[in-house]
Amino acid sequence: MNIKRVAITGIGAVTPIGGTQAAMWQAMKDGVCGIAPITKFDTSDQKVTLGAEVKGFEYPDPREAKRMDLFAQYGVVAADEAIAMSGLVPGENIAADRVNTYVGSGIGGIMTIESEITKIHEKGVRFTSALFVPMIIGNMVSGSIAIKHGLHGTALDIVTACASGTNCIGEAWRAVRGGYADAVVCGAAEAPFAPISFSSFANMKAMATGTDPRRASIPFDKERSGFVMGEGAGVLVLEEYEHAKARGAEILGEVVGYGTTCDAHHITAPLESGVYAAGAIAMALESAGLAPSDISYINAHGTSTPLNDAMETRAVKQVFGDAAYKVPMSSTKSMTAHLLGAAGAIEAVACVHAMREGVIPPTINLDDPDPELDLDYVTEGARKADVRYTMSSNFGFGGHNGVIVLKRYED
């Protein structure tokens, strides 16, 4: 196999701290917290009242929006931004059937599911939307992006819970690297603010129940008690390096490594030893041809749950050894909260910015560090650094572990 280099030529994001990738990045550098009381539904009977909602979002085509669940709207808007930045025009500067679309979702159209079930009980079956099925299925975000931009290559929805975005990027890297596509639009989207999904997470005691936004999503803090739900989308355009160079595209960075494993342990809890998360980290490093000491920054999964943060710290120590204490590692979920399936995608976008600008985003509100979690979590605010290689890790229900390694572009 002729192994290809994989360039990043476009990025896009819709997040609770910014409706574009540039706005999100500025907010991360400024340490902005996107968490606030939930407005999308009445929380008076909920155990949890805080979330990180996207603010001021309007889909550009109101008529089209009526045919799409919100998660797909977020994904299409993020993809529009990424594709525009890339300069790709299928059928003109790239063959349309050589562009794949791998944009996933952990939950899919849960808001539509809940609203339509409510409608059928209140009004009867005749009032069920004829668009119910295409609005709820998770693959519709990839399908909608492909339809809008005329992308005739493979279109997939990879569903691995909170690792969905990372796995979509990793599998896109494999497709371009192996020559199966010239470009892949990849990432994930999520809009989970439906009372049924929200209350389920709350009842399993996975979410923080406090009312102070500043002390809700606090990864690696001794007082952490659960994650905070967020929403939005992140999308990247990965392109075969020589193809991108030939058309004069601006190269933002490269994807150089990917690792994925399964704990095969529990439907929701990570394996506490972190051995298979460590396996994914080691696999990503090996595929990139790197040693742990080469990594300049780790964007952690860092969910603010007691089990995850401890497991992830153990996993990093297992692979990195003494180098674990020298590499900065932060959780941007302290600002965006947890975008579930979309988390890894927006965190990959953050890694691209970190490498291009030489700035590591902080873990905000980590006021009372857990003494057992003793790595460099970047608590002092955004940090200037020489960021050549970044690693982004995400772990999902079902034991799914996904890790990618990105490289600063150097001609």
C-alpha positions in Angstrom: 0.0 0.0 0.0 1.2 3.5 -0.9 0.8 5.3 2.4 -0.5 8.9 1.9 0.1 12.0 4.1 -3.2 13.4 5.5 -3.6 17.1 5.6 -6.3 19.2 7.4 -7.6 21.8 5.0 -10.8 23.0 6.7 -12.3 23.2 10.2 -15.7 24.3 11.4 -17.6 24.3 14.7 -20.9 25.2 16.4 -20.4 25.2 20.2 -21.8 26.6 23.4 -18.9 29.1 23.5 -18.9 30.2 19.9 -20.9 29.6 16.7 -17.8 29.3 14.5 -14.4 27.7 15.0 -12.7 31.1 15.4 -15.2 32.3 18.0 -14.8 29.0 19.9 -11.0 29.2 19.9 -11.0 32.8 21.1 -13.4 31.8 24.0 -11.1 28.9 24.9 -8.1 31.2 25.1 -10.1 33.6 27.2 -11.3 30.8 29.6 -15.0 31.4 28.9 -17.4 29.0 30.6 -20.5 28.1 28.4 -22.5 26.6 31.2 -25.7 28.2 32.5 -29.2 27.2 33.5 -31.0 25.3 30.8 -33.6 27.2 28.7 -34.6 24.5 26.2 -37.1 22.9 28.5 -38.6 23.2 32.0 -36.2 21.8 34.6 -38.4 22.4 37.7 -38.8 18.6 38.1 -35.2 17.7 37.0 -32.4 16.7 39.3 -30.0 18.6 37.1 -30.6 22.2 35.9 -27.3 23.3 34.2 -26.1 22.7 30.7 -24.1 24.2 27.9 -26.5 25.3 25.1 -25.6 26.8 21.8 -26.7 30.4 21.9 -28.3 32.4 19.1 -28.2 29.6 16.5 -30.3 30.0 13.4 -30.1 27.6 10.5 -29.7 29.6 7.3 -32.6 28.1 5.4 -35.8 28.0 7.6 -37.7 25.8 5.2 -34.9 23.2 5.1 -34.6 23.4 8.9 -38.1 22.0 9.3 -37.0 18.8 7.7 -33.9 18.3 10.0 -33.4 17.6 13.7 -31.3 20.2 15.4 -28.2 17.8 15.6 -28.2 17.6 11.8 -28.6 21.4 11.5 -25.5 21.9 13.7 -23.5 19.4 11.7 -24.4 20.9 8.3 -23.5 24.4 9.5 -20.1 23.3 10.9 -19.5 21.4 7.6 -20.4 24.4 5.5 -17.7 26.4 7.4 -15.1 23.6 7.1 -15.7 23.0 3.4 -15.7 26.7 2.6 -12.3 27.1 4.4 -10.9 24.1 2.5 -11.7 25.6 -0.8 -12.9 22.2 -2.1 -15.4 22.3 -4.9 -16.5 18.8 -5.8 -16.6 18.3 -9.6 -14.2 21.2 -10.2 -11.0 20.8 -8.1 -11.7 17.3 -6.8 -13.7 14.3 -8.1 -17.0 14.2 -6.3 -16.9 10.5 -5.9 -13.5 10.7 -4.2 -14.9 12.8 -1.3 -16.3 10.8 1.6 -18.5 12.0 4.5 -17.9 10.5 8.0 -19.9 12.7 10.3 -21.4 10.9 13.3 -23.7 11.4 16.2 -23.9 9.6 19.5 -27.6 10.0 20.0 -29.1 11.4 16.8 -32.5 13.0 16.6 -33.6 12.6 20.2 -35.4 15.9 20.3 -37.5 14.9 17.4 -38.2 11.5 19.0 -39.5 13.1 22.2 -41.6 15.7 20.5 -43.2 13.3 18.1 -44.0 10.7 20.8 -45.6 13.5 22.8 -47.6 14.5 19.8 -48.9 11.0 19.1 -50.1 10.7 22.7 -51.8 14.1 22.7 -53.2 14.2 19.1 -53.1 10.6 17.7 -51.2 8.7 15.1 -52.5 10.7 12.1 -50.5 13.7 13.3 -47.1 11.9 13.3 -44.7 13.7 11.0 -44.0 11.9 7.7 -40.4 13.1 8.2 -40.0 11.5 11.6 -37.7 8.7 10.5 -35.3 10.8 8.3 -35.1 13.3 11.1 -34.1 10.9 13.9 -31.6 8.6 12.2 -28.0 9.4 13.0 -26.7 9.0 9.5 -28.8 11.9 8.3 -26.2 14.4 9.3 -23.7 12.8 6.9 -26.4 12.4 4.3 -27.5 16.0 4.5 -23.9 17.2 4.2 -23.3 15.0 1.2 -26.5 16.1 -0.5 -25.9 19.8 0.0 -22.3 19.6 -1.3 -22.6 16.9 -3.8 -20.2 14.4 -2.1 -20.6 11.1 -3.9 -18.0 9.0 -2.0 -18.9 6.8 1.0 -21.1 8.5 3.6 -21.1 7.0 7.1 -22.4 7.7 10.6 -20.0 6.1 13.1 -21.7 5.8 16.5 -19.4 5.1 19.4 -21.1 7.3 22.0 -18.7 10.0 23.3 -15.9 8.7 21.1 -18.0 9.1 17.9 -16.2 12.3 16.6 -12.8 10.9 17.3 -13.5 7.6 15.6 -15.0 9.5 12.6 -11.8 11.5 12.3 -9.6 8.4 12.8 -11.4 6.3 10.2 -11.3 9.3 7.8 -7.5 9.4 8.3 -7.4 5.7 7.5 -9.4 6.2 4.3 -7.2 9.0 3.0 -4.0 7.4 4.1 -4.8 4.2 2.4 -5.9 5.9 -0.8 -9.6 5.0 -0.6 -10.6 8.7 -0.8 -8.9 12.0 -1.8 -10.7 13.9 1.0 -13.1 13.1 3.8 -15.5 15.6 5.6 -15.5 14.2 9.1 -16.6 15.0 12.7 -19.8 14.7 14.7 -22.9 16.6 15.8 -25.1 16.4 18.9 -28.3 18.0 20.1 -29.2 16.0 23.2 -31.3 18.5 25.2 -34.5 16.5 25.3 -36.0 15.8 28.8 -36.0 12.1 28.2 -32.2 11.8 27.5 -31.4 14.5 30.0 -33.3 12.8 32.9 -31.8 9.4 32.0 -28.3 10.7 32.4 -29.3 12.4 35.6 -30.9 9.2 37.0 -27.8 7.2 36.3 -26.0 9.8 38.4 -23.6 10.7 35.6 -24.2 14.4 35.6 -23.2 17.2 38.1 -26.2 18.3 40.2 -24.9 21.6 41.5 -26.3 25.0 40.6 -23.1 27.0 40.3 -21.9 27.0 36.7 -18.4 27.7 37.8 -18.3 24.5 39.9 -20.2 22.2 37.6 -17.7 20.9 34.9 -14.5 20.7 36.9 -12.3 18.0 35.4 -9.5 16.6 37.7 -10.9 18.6 40.7 -11.3 16.8 44.0 -15.0 18.0 44.1 -15.9 16.8 40.6 -19.2 14.9 40.7 -20.3 14.4 37.1 -20.3 15.8 33.6 -22.4 18.7 32.2 -24.3 18.2 29.0 -23.4 20.3 26.0 -24.4 20.5 22.3 -23.0 21.5 19.0 -20.8 20.1 16.2 -17.3 20.0 14.9 -16.2 19.1 11.4 -12.8 18.8 9.7 -11.8 18.3 6.1 -9.0 15.8 5.7 -7.3 15.7 2.3 -4.5 13.8 0.7 -1.5 16.0 1.1 -0.3 16.0 -2.5 -3.8 16.7 -3.7 -4.1 19.7 -1.4 -0.7 21.0 -2.4 -1.4 20.7 -6.1 -4.5 22.9 -5.8 -2.8 25.4 -3.6 -4.9 24.8 -0.5 -3.8 26.2 2.8 -2.8 23.3 5.0 -3.8 23.8 8.7 -2.1 20.7 10.1 -1.9 17.0 9.6 -3.5 13.9 11.2 -0.6 11.4 11.7 -1.9 8.8 14.1 -5.0 6.9 15.4 -5.7 4.3 17.9 -9.0 2.6 18.9 -9.8 -0.2 21.3 -12.7 -1.5 23.5 -12.7 -2.0 27.2 -15.3 -4.8 26.7 -16.1 -4.3 30.4 -19.3 -2.4 31.2 -22.0 -0.6 29.3 -21.3 2.8 31.0 -18.3 2.6 33.3 -14.8 2.7 32.0 -12.3 0.0 33.1 -10.7 1.6 36.1 -7.2 0.4 35.3 -7.3 2.2 32.0 -5.3 -0.6 30.3 -7.3 -0.5 27.1 -7.5 3.3 26.9 -3.7 3.1 27.3 -3.7 0.6 24.4 -5.5 3.1 22.2 -3.0 5.8 23.2 -0.1 3.5 22.5 -1.6 2.5 19.1 -2.0 6.1 18.1 1.6 6.9 19.0 2.9 3.8 17.2 0.9 4.6 14.0 2.4 8.1 14.1 5.9 6.8 14.6 6.3 8.9 17.8 7.6 8.5 21.3 5.6 9.9 24.3 8.1 12.6 24.7 7.2 14.0 21.2 3.7 15.0 22.2 3.5 18.7 23.0 -0.1 18.8 24.4 -2.9 16.3 25.2 -6.5 17.4 24.9 -8.0 15.1 27.5 -11.4 13.5 27.5 -11.6 15.0 31.0 -15.4 14.7 31.6 -15.4 15.7 35.3 -16.7 12.3 36.4 -14.9 10.6 39.2 -14.2 7.4 37.3 -13.2 8.9 33.9 -10.7 11.5 35.1 -8.9 9.0 37.3 -8.9 6.3 34.6 -7.6 8.7 32.0 -4.8 9.9 34.2 -3.8 6.3 34.9 -3.8 5.5 31.2 -1.6 8.4 30.3 0.9 7.4 33.0 1.0 3.8 31.8 2.0 4.9 28.3 4.0 8.0 28.9 5.9 7.0 32.1 8.0 9.9 33.4 7.1 11.9 30.3 3.5 12.1 31.6 4.6 14.8 34.1 6.2 16.9 31.4 3.4 17.1 28.8 0.6 19.6 29.4 -2.9 18.1 29.4 -6.1 20.1 29.6 -9.8 19.5 29.4 -11.7 22.0 27.2 -14.9 20.4 28.5 -14.4 22.7 31.5 -15.5 25.4 29.1 -17.7 23.7 26.5 -19.1 21.0 28.8 -19.5 17.6 27.3 -20.8 17.5 23.7 -21.2 13.7 23.9 -20.6 12.3 20.4 -19.4 15.7 19.1 -16.8 16.2 21.8 -13.8 14.7 20.0 -14.6 16.7 16.9 -14.5 20.1 18.5 -11.5 19.1 20.6 -9.7 18.2 17.4 -10.5 21.7 16.0 -9.0 23.1 19.3 -5.9 21.1 18.7 -5.4 22.5 15.2 -5.6 26.0 16.7 -3.2 25.1 19.5 -0.6 24.0 17.0 -1.0 26.9 14.6 -0.9 29.6 17.3 1.3 28.0 19.9 -1.3 28.3 22.7 -2.5 25.6 25.0 -6.1 26.1 26.2 -6.7 25.8 29.9 -8.7 23.6 32.3 -10.7 26.3 34.0 -12.2 26.2 37.5 -9.9 23.5 38.7 -9.6 25.1 42.1 -9.1 22.1 44.4 -6.9 19.5 42.6 -7.5 15.8 43.4 -4.2 14.8 45.1 -4.3 11.5 43.2 -4.5 13.3 39.9 -1.1 15.0 39.7 -0.3 15.8 36.1 0.0 19.2 34.5 -3.6 20.2 33.7 -2.9 23.8 32.7 -4.8 25.6 35.4 -3.3 29.0 35.1 -5.0 30.1 31.9 -4.0 29.8 28.3 -0.3 28.9 28.0 2.1 29.9 25.3 4.1 26.9 24.1 5.8 25.3 21.1 3.0 22.9 20.1 4.2 20.5 17.4 2.2 17.3 18.1 -1.1 17.1 19.9 -3.1 14.1 21.1 -6.9 14.1 21.6 -8.5 11.3 23.5 -12.2 10.4 23.9 -13.9 7.4 25.6 -17.5 6.4 25.2 -20.2 4.2 26.8 -19.8 0.6 25.7 -16.1 0.9 26.4 -15.1 2.6 23.1 -11.7 4.3 23.2 -10.5 6.6 20.5 -7.3 8.6 20.2 -5.9 10.7 17.4 -2.5 12.4 17.0 -2.2 15.7 15.0 0.9 17.4 13.7 1.7 21.1 13.1 2.1 21.7 9.4 5.7 22.0 8.3 6.3 22.1 4.5 
